[in-house]
Amino acid sequence: NSILLSDWLGIYLKKYPIDLLNDVFFLNNSLYISSSSMQMRIKDVFERLIAILLLIFFLPLIFIAIVFIFLEDGLPIFYKQNRNGKFNKLIQIIKLRTMKSNAEKDGVQWSKKNDPRITKVGNFLRKIRLDELPQLISVIKGEMSLIGPRPERPEIDLFLSKDIKNYNLRYNLKPGLSGWAQVNYPYGASLEDAKNKFSYDLYYIKNFSNLLDIRILFMTIKLVFNAKG
């Protein structure tokens, strides 16, 4: 029996490398998820509830992190950043600051592995993803999801969209704190890494379900406990 290449990629690789896909793939209705669908409504309600519970549960840890950030590198404690949200609408996320206060004096830069701009406390917070927790506020507000493609900075997205075909498809749904790309692909900061991550984002969008979200959630918890960042 013959099988479409795109189907084979989804079944066996759990991703869709864009260099192997034809234009017909991107016209598929399954890449356009309706926010009024039952699964999306369930996702929205439960993720907001989980975000409230997580924020309450982790407040003591966040407070301890605040103290250590202040002791090592002073103020500010939090770091605000513009990111692209659903349909490329600009949103502002809040993170615990993990880089030195003058980290972007030379302009917007991709964060690199072993980045010298990262503080000692920041390095630990990134490994266990504690720096991401203030973004739960964005989930409660409805600007982000717990699970979905990671939101990127507008300046970087502009660069990536020129080289990655149909890149903006990843914003057909709300961006997430964690996603299929984050639990399957190691940390990277290059065009090639972005292409690989996008191939996983496409898989998530095409195969979106509440069950897949639950699977990603448990994979994320495993990464956090293994301190893989």
C-alpha positions as CSV (number, residue, x, y, z in Angstrom):
1,N,0.0,0.0,0.0
2,S,1.3,3.5,-0.9
3,I,1.4,6.2,1.7
4,L,1.7,10.0,1.3
5,L,5.1,11.4,2.3
6,S,3.5,13.9,4.7
7,D,1.5,11.0,6.4
8,W,4.7,9.0,6.8
9,L,6.5,12.0,8.3
10,G,3.7,12.5,10.8
11,I,3.4,8.8,11.8
12,Y,7.1,8.0,12.1
13,L,9.0,11.2,12.7
14,K,6.2,13.1,14.6
15,K,7.2,16.2,12.7
16,Y,6.9,17.8,9.2
17,P,10.2,19.1,7.8
18,I,9.2,21.9,5.5
19,D,11.8,21.1,2.9
20,L,10.0,17.8,2.3
21,L,6.5,19.2,2.0
22,N,4.7,20.3,-1.1
23,D,2.4,23.3,-1.3
24,V,-0.8,21.2,-1.1
25,F,0.1,20.2,2.5
26,F,-0.2,23.8,3.6
27,L,-3.7,24.2,2.1
28,N,-5.1,21.4,4.4
29,N,-8.0,22.6,6.6
30,S,-6.5,20.8,9.7
31,L,-3.9,23.5,9.9
32,Y,-6.6,26.1,10.7
33,I,-8.0,25.3,14.1
34,S,-11.3,27.0,15.0
35,S,-11.3,28.6,18.5
36,S,-14.9,27.7,18.8
37,S,-14.2,23.9,18.5
38,M,-15.1,21.8,21.5
39,Q,-11.5,20.6,22.1
40,M,-10.2,24.2,22.0
41,R,-12.9,25.4,24.4
42,I,-12.0,22.6,26.8
43,K,-8.3,23.5,26.4
44,D,-9.0,27.2,27.2
45,V,-11.0,26.6,30.3
46,F,-8.8,23.9,31.9
47,E,-5.5,25.7,31.1
48,R,-6.7,28.9,32.8
49,L,-7.7,26.9,35.9
50,I,-4.4,25.0,35.9
51,A,-2.5,28.3,35.5
52,I,-4.2,29.8,38.5
53,L,-3.5,26.7,40.6
54,L,0.2,26.6,39.5
55,L,0.7,30.3,40.2
56,I,-0.7,29.9,43.7
57,F,1.4,26.7,44.3
58,F,4.7,28.2,43.1
59,L,4.4,31.6,44.7
60,P,6.8,30.7,47.6
61,L,9.4,29.5,45.0
62,I,8.9,32.6,42.9
63,F,9.5,34.8,46.0
64,I,12.7,32.9,46.9
65,A,13.9,33.3,43.3
66,I,13.2,37.1,43.5
67,V,15.4,37.3,46.6
68,F,18.3,35.5,44.9
69,I,18.0,37.6,41.7
70,F,18.1,40.8,43.8
71,L,21.1,39.6,45.8
72,E,23.1,38.6,42.7
73,D,22.3,41.4,40.2
74,G,20.0,43.9,41.9
75,L,16.9,45.4,40.1
76,P,14.9,44.9,38.0
77,I,13.6,41.5,39.1
78,F,11.2,41.0,36.3
79,Y,11.8,41.2,32.5
80,K,9.1,42.4,30.2
81,Q,9.3,41.5,26.5
82,N,7.1,41.9,23.4
83,R,6.2,38.6,21.7
84,N,3.9,37.7,18.8
85,G,0.6,36.2,19.9
86,K,-2.2,34.6,18.1
87,F,-2.5,35.9,14.5
88,N,0.7,37.9,15.2
89,K,-1.0,40.2,17.6
90,L,1.6,41.8,19.9
91,I,1.5,40.6,23.5
92,Q,3.8,41.4,26.4
93,I,5.2,38.6,28.5
94,I,6.7,38.8,32.0
95,K,9.6,36.5,33.1
96,L,11.9,36.4,36.0
97,R,15.1,38.1,34.8
98,T,17.9,35.6,34.1
99,M,20.3,37.8,32.2
100,K,22.5,40.7,33.4
101,S,20.6,44.0,33.4
102,N,22.5,45.4,30.4
103,A,22.2,42.2,28.4
104,E,20.8,43.9,25.3
105,K,22.8,47.1,25.2
106,D,23.9,46.0,21.7
107,G,20.3,45.4,20.5
108,V,18.0,42.3,20.2
109,Q,20.0,39.1,20.2
110,W,19.1,35.4,20.2
111,S,19.8,33.7,23.5
112,K,22.6,31.2,23.0
113,K,23.5,28.0,24.8
114,N,26.0,28.9,27.6
115,D,25.2,32.6,27.0
116,P,27.7,34.7,29.0
117,R,24.9,37.2,29.6
118,I,23.1,34.7,31.8
119,T,23.6,35.2,35.6
120,K,24.4,32.2,37.9
121,V,20.9,32.4,39.5
122,G,19.4,32.8,36.0
123,N,21.2,29.7,34.7
124,F,19.6,27.6,37.5
125,L,16.2,29.2,37.0
126,R,16.3,28.4,33.2
127,K,17.2,24.7,33.9
128,I,14.1,24.2,35.9
129,R,12.1,26.7,33.9
130,L,11.1,28.7,37.0
131,D,11.8,31.9,35.1
132,E,8.9,31.1,32.9
133,L,6.3,31.0,35.7
134,P,5.2,34.7,35.6
135,Q,3.9,34.0,32.1
136,L,1.1,32.1,33.7
137,I,-0.4,35.6,34.1
138,S,-0.6,35.7,30.2
139,V,-2.4,32.3,30.3
140,I,-4.9,33.5,32.8
141,K,-5.5,36.7,30.7
142,G,-6.1,34.4,27.7
143,E,-3.2,35.7,25.6
144,M,-1.2,32.5,25.8
145,S,-1.8,28.8,26.3
146,L,0.0,26.4,28.6
147,I,0.7,24.2,25.5
148,G,1.3,25.6,22.0
149,P,4.1,26.9,19.8
150,R,6.5,29.1,21.8
151,P,6.0,32.8,21.0
152,E,8.9,34.6,19.5
153,R,10.1,38.2,19.4
154,P,8.7,40.2,16.5
155,E,12.2,41.2,15.3
156,I,13.3,37.5,15.1
157,D,10.0,36.4,13.6
158,L,10.4,39.0,10.8
159,F,13.8,37.4,10.0
160,L,12.6,33.8,10.2
161,S,9.5,34.4,8.1
162,K,11.7,35.4,5.2
163,D,13.5,32.1,5.2
164,I,10.9,29.6,6.5
165,K,7.9,28.8,4.2
166,N,4.5,29.4,5.8
167,Y,6.2,30.3,9.1
168,N,3.2,32.4,10.3
169,L,1.0,29.2,10.5
170,R,2.4,28.7,14.0
171,Y,0.4,31.7,15.1
172,N,-3.0,30.2,14.0
173,L,-3.5,29.4,17.6
174,K,-2.4,30.9,20.9
175,P,1.3,30.5,21.7
176,G,2.2,28.3,24.7
177,L,4.5,28.1,27.7
178,S,5.7,24.7,26.5
179,G,5.1,22.9,23.2
180,W,5.8,19.8,21.1
181,A,9.0,21.4,19.8
182,Q,10.3,22.2,23.3
183,V,9.9,18.6,24.5
184,N,11.3,17.0,21.4
185,Y,14.1,19.3,20.3
186,P,17.2,20.5,22.3
187,Y,17.8,24.2,22.9
188,G,18.9,26.0,19.7
189,A,19.4,29.5,18.4
190,S,19.9,29.4,14.6
191,L,17.9,29.4,11.4
192,E,18.3,25.6,11.1
193,D,17.1,25.2,14.7
194,A,14.1,27.4,14.0
195,K,13.3,25.3,10.9
196,N,13.5,22.1,13.0
197,K,11.3,23.6,15.7
198,F,8.8,24.7,13.1
199,S,8.5,21.1,11.8
200,Y,7.4,20.1,15.3
201,D,5.0,23.1,15.6
202,L,3.4,22.0,12.3
203,Y,2.9,18.5,13.7
204,Y,1.3,19.9,16.8
205,I,-1.1,22.2,14.8
206,K,-2.1,19.4,12.4
207,N,-2.6,16.8,15.1
208,F,-3.9,19.1,17.9
209,S,-6.0,17.3,20.5
210,N,-6.5,17.6,24.3
211,L,-4.8,14.2,24.6
212,L,-1.7,15.5,22.8
213,D,-1.7,18.5,25.2
214,I,-1.8,16.2,28.2
215,R,1.1,14.2,26.8
216,I,3.2,17.3,26.2
217,L,2.4,18.5,29.8
218,F,3.7,15.3,31.3
219,M,6.8,15.4,29.0
220,T,7.4,19.0,30.2
221,I,7.2,18.0,33.9
222,K,9.7,15.2,33.2
223,L,12.1,17.7,31.6
224,V,11.7,20.1,34.5
225,F,12.5,17.4,37.1
226,N,15.5,16.3,35.1
227,A,16.6,20.0,35.0
228,K,17.0,19.8,31.2
229,G,15.7,23.4,30.8
